């Protein structure tokens, strides 16, 4: 289906400097970065919850901002959002990191990370975006785009009023699935997914439990059911992304809970599919295990491996931009990162990092009326450093 349409539908037309599709962690960070550079920003979200998998998906663990050796490698908006996630409680940041101790040995004992409560994080994100005057449009699903030459000129969403058209100078794809980039003709690749489910279970506090007229006595407990290293898909391990495949994935994920004969019962389920690696752009440069320690001249950030202590990988600006569209930047798990490197870059801290990079780059490109591919890299790097980001 060709989604490049002329505006011959009855749509409410809105104009912005930068439009961001997807209000997960990457999209929120991009919106914050661009708005703080005095740009008029629209943030489009298909659900009514900010935070993506971190909140609607109940992936309630803000993975480390450090390399596992006591060195912080991600700061900026990513660190701001980590602290925000526990603003309304609860959370547990290790004291060595909370107190900003200089003792690297103490910091190495526990990584700079925290668990959080999804509902609390949602409330804090809403407060932050309201304070920053970001125009967020919930329950708005991207449907079509308008394109002229190698530039996207507008996107059309379906919402409660029918259709809305968002015109902008620059766009950021923070969908997690490279939906906009793929529609615009950017080269993409698909990944694999494990069948799993994060959910809350109601756990009884005493033996002989029974439902009472005055209510239930017990507590909620986060549970994770998974299929180990088995990858889900139709024989080939890929799941992207027909409606029937996605529906089957969601149903089978929930069946993991139903098949467990527990005395306890499920209380809260995620409101979005728990997909890990779906589709990413190929990008001007694809980050892979073979090159992620390279000394890129366009380095814009670092990322630690959340699974184990390891030297931080280096993120080049070219991994966020497609070669096909002159005013599009991609952030979060749809950036150009393949194979095992994708496992490092798809998570919350790196989503926030690449979101900040994308929002900053789009704002700078707008200031200079430049293609995203020809942005002044030294200026971008300097602005990111001024914002407190770690590039070395």
N, C-alpha and C positions, 0 to 999 in steps of 0.2 A: 504494500500500500504506500503510495506517495503521500507523505505528510507535509510536503511543501505546498501550501495553499495560498491563494489570493484572499484578501480580506473581503469576501463576499458573503460572510455570515454576519448575523446580528451580534456584535461583540462590543463589550465595554472596552474602550481603548485607554491604556495607561502608559505613561512615558517615564522611563528611569534612566539613570546613568548605567547601572549594572543590575542585571537580573540573575538570581541564583536559583537553580532548580534543585530542590531537596534541602530540607531543614534538619538533617541529621547533624552530627557534631561537625563535620567538614563544612556543611553549608552555613551553620551558625557562625563558625570561626571566620569564614569568608565574608559574611555579612558584617560582622563586627569590625574586621580589618578595613573593609572598604568604607564603612560608615564613619569610622574614626579618621578617615582621610577626606571627610566632608563630601562624600558621594551620596547621591540619592539611590537607595538600594531597595529592591523588592526581593523577598524570599518566598518561594513557592513551595508549598508542602501538601502532599496528597492526603495525609492523615490530619488529625487534630492535635497531634502530640509532637513537640520538638524533641530532638535528640536521637531519632532513628533507633537503631538496634540497642543503644545504650539505655533507652527508656521504654519504648514500645516493645522492644525485643527482650527486655528484662536481662540484658547482659550487664549486670550491675557491678562491674569491677573495672575501675579506671586503671588500666595497665601502666607499667612503669615509665617514668620520664628519665630513667637513668640507664646506664649500661651494665649494671650488675656488679661493677667494681667500685661503687661509691661515687661515680662521676655523673652529674646531671648532664644530659645531652639534649633535652627538649625543655624549652621554657615558654615565654611569650603567652599567647592566648591559650595554648594547651595547658599551661600551668594554672592560668586564671580559671579555666573551666574545671580543672581537677579540684581546686579549692572551692569553687562554686557548687560542685556536686554534693558537698556535705554542709553547705550553708545552713540548711534547715534540718540537718542530721538524718541518720547517724553516719559515722565514718571513722576511719582509723588510719591516719597518716603516721608513719613511724616518727618518733620524737626527733631522731637525728636529722630528719629532713624537715620536719615542722619547725624546729628551732634553728635551722640553717647552720648547723654545726660545721666547722671546717675539718672535722675528724673524718677523713675518707674511710678509715677502717670501720668506724661506727656506722657510717652510711652504707657500707657494703654488706652489713649484717642483714638489713631488710631493705627491699627496693622501694623507691619513691612511687608509691601507688596507694590506692585505697578502694575499699568497697563503698557503695553508696545505696541510697534508696531511690528507686526510679521516680516515684511520685514527688519526692522532695526536690530532685534535680529538675523535673519539669516545671515546678513552681518557680524555682530560682532562674531558670532560663527565660521564662515568660517575663519575669521582673527585669532581667538584664536587657532583653530586647526592647521592652517598653521604655526603659530608661535611655537606651541608645537611639531611640526613635527609628528603629528598623521596621519597615512595612512588611509584616508577615501575613501571608494569605493561606490560611488553613483550608482543608477540604477542597483543594484546588489541584486537579490532576492535569499535568502537561499532556497535550494531545497532538498539536500540530506546530509547525514552525514556518517562518517566512525567511527566505534566503535570497540575497542578491550577490552574484559572483561568488566570492569566497568568504562572505560575511553573513552571519545570521542577523536579521533585522528585527525579528519579533518571534515570540512564542504565543500560542493560543492554549488556554486552559479551559477545562470544563469545571464549573462550580455551581453553587446554589442558584445563581442568576442566569445560568445557561452557559455562555462562553465569555471569556475575558481575553483581551489581547494586551500583551506586555511588550512594548517597544523599548529597545535599549541599545547603547553603543557597544557594550560588552556583556558576555554571558559566562556563567560558571556552571559546569555540570558537576553537581554534588549528589547525584541520584544514587550512587553506590553501584549502579548497573550500567553506567555510560549510556543512558537512554537517549539523551539529547545528542551526544556526540555520534552515536551510532546512526540516528536518524539523519543527521547532517552529512553522513557519508564518510565519517572517519574510520580508518582501519581499526578493527577491534579483535580481541581474542576472548575466548570463554574459559572458565575454570571448573573445578570440581567442588562438590559439597558433601559434607558428612550429614547424615540424618541425625538430628539431635533436637532436644527440647529443654529450654530453661523455663522453670515455672515455680510457683509457690504452692506448697503443700500445707494443709492444715494438720498439725501434729497434736495429738491428744497428750495431755499432761499427766494423766493418771490411768491406772487400770480400771476396768469396769466402766469406761466412758460411755455415756449415752446422751442423746440430745435432750436438753431440758427446755422447759417452756420459757425460762428466762434467758436462754441463749446457749452458746457453746463456750466451753472452757478449753483453752488450748493456745497454740501459738503457730504463726506462719513460719515456714522453713523453706529456704531456697533449695530447689532440687535440680539436678541436671541428669537427664537421660540421654545416652548417645549410643552410637553403633561402632565405637572404637575407630579403626582406620578404614572401615568400609565406606566407599564413596557411592553416593546415590546418583542414579541416572538410568537411562534406557540402554543398558548394555555397555555404554562408552564412558560412563562416569561424569558426563556433562549434564547440567540442568540449566539451560537457558534457551528460551524461556517462553514456552507455549503456555496458554492458559491451563490446559489439561495437565501438563507436567508440573506446573507450580501448584495446582490444586492437589495433585497426588502427593507432592512433597509435604504440603501442610497437613493433609489428613494422616499420612504415615508418621509424621512427626508427633502428632497428637496421640496416635495409636500406641506410641512408646509408653505413654502414661497409662492408657486404658488397659494395656496388657499386664501391667504390674499389679498383682493382687495384694495390695497393702490394706492395712486396717485404716490408715489415714486416707485423706482424699485431696484431690487437686482443688485449689482455691482460686488462683490467679494464673491465667495463661497469657503468653505474649500475643500482641495484636498485630504482628507482622511476621512473615516467614523468616526463619533464622538461617539465611543464606550467607555463606562466608565469601566465596570467590565466584562471582557470576560472570561479569564481562568488564574488561578494561580496554582502554585505548592502547594502540601500539606506540603512539607518541613519536616525537622527534628522536627520542632516545629511550629505549626500554631498559629499565633497571632489572638486572638479573644477578644470580649468585656469582657470576663470572666478573661482573664489573662494579658491584656495589661498594667496594673499598677503593675505587679509582679516585684519584685527585682531580675531580671535575673542575673545570674553570668556572662553571655556572652553578656551583654548589649553593643551595639555599636552605639547607637544614640537615640535621642528623637524626638518626633513629636507632634506639637500642633494640636488641632482640628480646622480646618479652618472655621468651621461653627459657633463656639461659644467659649467664654472663658472657658477653662478647663485645668486642670493639664495635662502636657505633658505625652503621652504614651511612654513606653519604648520599644525599638526595639532590640530583641535578634539576634545575628548572626545566630542562628539556623533557623530563619525564611527566610533566604536568600539561604539556601543550601538544595538540595534534598538529600535523603538518598541513592538514587540508583546510582548516577554517582559521581565518585571520583574527577573529575576536572571541575565541572560545578557550577557556582554561578548565582543566579537570582537576578535581580534588577528592581526597578520600580513597576508597578502595578501587575506584575506576581509573586512577592514575596508571601510568605505564610501568607496571612492576609485575614480573612473571615468576613462575615456578616458586621456589621456597622464599624468595624475596617478597612475594605477594603476601605470604604469611606474616611477615614483619610489618608491612605497610598498611594492611587492611584494618588495623585496630584503632581504638579510640584516640590515643595520643597522636599518632601519625595523621589520622584524619583531621584532628584539630590543627596540627602543624601545617599540613598541605592546604587546608582551608585558609589559614592566615596568609600563606604564601600567595595563593590564588587571588584572594581579595586585594592584597597589597599590589600585586602585579597588574591586576585589572585597573586599579585606580591610577597607577603610574602610566599605564598605556593610554588611558583616557586623557591624562594631563598632557601627554606628548602626541596624541592622535597617531599612535604607532600600532603596527601589527604586534600581536603578542609574541610572535616569533622573532621580532627585531627589537625587543625591549632593551633598554640600557641596563645590562646585567649588573654592572658595578653600582649603579644607583639603587637597583632593587636590593642587592646585598647590603648596602649601607643602611637603607631604610629598615630592613629586617633587623639588623644589629642594633639600630637606635631604639627599636621596639623591645629589645632585650632578648632576641633570639640568638641561639648558639649555632655558629656556622663552622667552628673550628674545633 
